[in-house]
């Protein structure tokens, strides 16, 4: 009887780390393209620097909408490329959550994805039409398709838990009509 109790207790102690790992909090990564640029469209009237333009009024509205959508999500990190339009898109969420915007290099999406998968918490990642689907794929998710030049309404939710990855792609704000 003593020996069987010892084996049961020993088995439970050996399995405890595995059970704890399986119950670890999932890493949730919200991935979006930056909001509308001030120089979008032929009638924008924008005459500034088109290599790094600010957001348009529609872009600011979309950035605020992201912050509203994530208000109760418990975002712990905001990551952005080092462009005005991406950083500005993340500002309302970063301010609401009291976190700094952390820069990442869009030329190393595989390395960034590997780092994200080891960082507990809930992350908002702001990218571009040519990097957002690639980041979702680098995380192990399904990007669905390439993002069109004037498509700003994709909102990916990538969840990493216990080595498994799931992806949900939603639409938000003014719809893309392409």
C-alpha positions in Angstrom: 0.0 0.0 0.0 2.8 2.4 0.8 4.6 1.5 -2.4 1.5 2.2 -4.6 0.8 5.5 -2.8 4.5 6.4 -3.4 4.1 5.6 -7.2 0.9 7.6 -7.5 2.4 10.7 -5.8 5.7 10.4 -7.8 3.7 10.1 -11.0 1.6 13.2 -10.2 4.8 15.1 -9.4 6.4 14.1 -12.7 3.3 15.0 -14.6 2.7 18.3 -12.9 5.1 20.3 -15.1 3.5 18.9 -18.2 0.0 19.8 -17.0 1.1 23.3 -15.9 2.6 23.8 -19.4 -0.6 22.7 -21.1 -2.6 25.1 -19.0 -0.2 28.1 -19.6 -1.9 31.2 -20.8 -2.0 31.4 -24.6 -0.1 34.1 -26.4 -2.6 36.2 -28.4 -1.3 38.3 -31.3 -3.5 40.9 -33.0 -2.0 41.7 -36.4 -3.2 44.6 -38.5 -2.0 46.7 -41.4 -1.5 50.4 -40.6 -4.6 52.6 -41.1 -5.3 54.8 -44.1 -2.5 57.1 -45.2 -2.9 60.8 -45.9 -1.7 60.3 -49.5 -4.2 57.5 -50.4 -6.2 58.1 -53.6 -5.9 60.5 -56.4 -8.0 63.2 -54.7 -6.2 63.1 -51.3 -4.7 66.6 -51.8 -1.6 65.4 -49.8 1.6 67.2 -50.8 4.0 66.0 -48.1 6.6 63.2 -48.0 5.0 60.2 -49.6 7.8 57.8 -48.4 6.5 58.2 -44.8 3.1 59.9 -44.8 0.9 60.4 -41.7 -2.5 59.0 -41.3 -5.6 60.6 -43.0 -8.7 61.5 -40.9 -10.1 58.1 -41.9 -6.9 56.5 -40.7 -7.1 58.2 -37.3 -10.7 57.0 -37.0 -9.6 53.4 -37.8 -6.7 53.7 -35.2 -9.1 54.8 -32.5 -11.4 52.0 -33.5 -8.6 49.4 -33.0 -8.1 50.9 -29.5 -11.9 50.6 -28.8 -12.0 47.0 -30.1 -9.0 46.0 -27.8 -10.2 48.0 -24.8 -11.0 44.9 -22.7 -8.4 42.6 -24.4 -5.6 43.2 -21.9 -3.0 44.2 -24.5 0.4 44.0 -22.9 2.6 44.9 -25.9 2.3 47.1 -29.0 4.8 46.4 -31.8 5.3 48.6 -34.9 7.6 49.1 -37.8 9.4 52.4 -37.6 7.1 54.4 -39.9 4.8 57.3 -39.0 1.7 55.5 -40.3 2.3 52.3 -38.3 3.4 54.0 -35.1 0.4 56.4 -35.3 -2.0 53.6 -35.9 -0.8 52.0 -32.6 -0.8 55.2 -30.5 -4.4 55.1 -29.2 -4.1 51.5 -28.1 -0.6 52.1 -26.5 -1.9 55.1 -24.6 -5.1 53.4 -23.5 -3.1 50.4 -22.2 -0.2 52.4 -20.7 2.5 50.6 -22.8 5.3 51.8 -25.0 5.4 51.1 -28.7 8.2 48.7 -29.4 9.8 48.8 -32.9 10.5 45.6 -34.9 12.4 45.1 -38.2 10.0 44.1 -41.0 12.9 42.6 -42.9 13.2 39.8 -40.3 9.7 38.6 -39.9 10.7 35.0 -39.1 13.0 36.2 -36.3 10.3 38.5 -35.0 7.7 35.8 -35.1 9.9 33.4 -33.2 10.4 36.1 -30.5 6.7 36.8 -30.3 5.9 33.1 -29.7 8.1 33.2 -26.6 6.7 36.5 -25.2 3.7 35.9 -22.9 0.8 38.3 -23.1 -1.4 39.9 -25.7 0.3 41.8 -28.5 -0.9 44.3 -31.1 1.4 44.2 -34.1 1.2 46.9 -36.8 2.6 46.3 -40.2 2.1 46.9 -43.9 0.2 45.3 -46.8 3.4 43.5 -47.8 4.4 42.3 -44.3 1.1 41.6 -42.4 0.1 38.4 -44.2 3.8 37.2 -44.2 4.0 37.7 -40.4 0.8 35.8 -39.8 2.3 33.0 -41.9 5.6 33.2 -40.0 3.7 32.7 -36.8 2.2 29.5 -38.2 -1.2 31.1 -39.0 -3.2 31.3 -42.2 -3.0 34.7 -43.9 -5.8 33.9 -46.3 -4.5 36.0 -49.2 -2.4 39.0 -50.1 -3.6 42.4 -49.0 -4.8 44.8 -51.7 -3.2 48.3 -51.9 -6.3 50.1 -50.5 -7.4 47.3 -48.1 -7.2 48.4 -44.5 -10.0 46.4 -42.8 -8.2 43.1 -42.0 -7.8 42.2 -38.4 -6.0 38.9 -37.6 -6.1 37.2 -34.3 -3.3 34.6 -34.0 -3.4 32.5 -30.9 -0.4 30.4 -29.9 -1.1 27.8 -27.2 0.7 24.6 -26.4 2.6 24.5 -29.7 -0.6 24.9 -31.7 -1.5 28.0 -33.7 -5.0 29.2 -34.7 -5.9 32.1 -36.9 -9.1 34.2 -37.1 -9.3 36.9 -39.8 -12.0 39.5 -39.2 -13.0 42.7 -41.0 -13.5 46.0 -39.1 -14.3 49.6 -39.7 -15.1 51.0 -43.2 -15.1 47.9 -45.5 -12.7 47.3 -48.4 -14.4 47.4 -51.7 -12.2 45.8 -54.2 
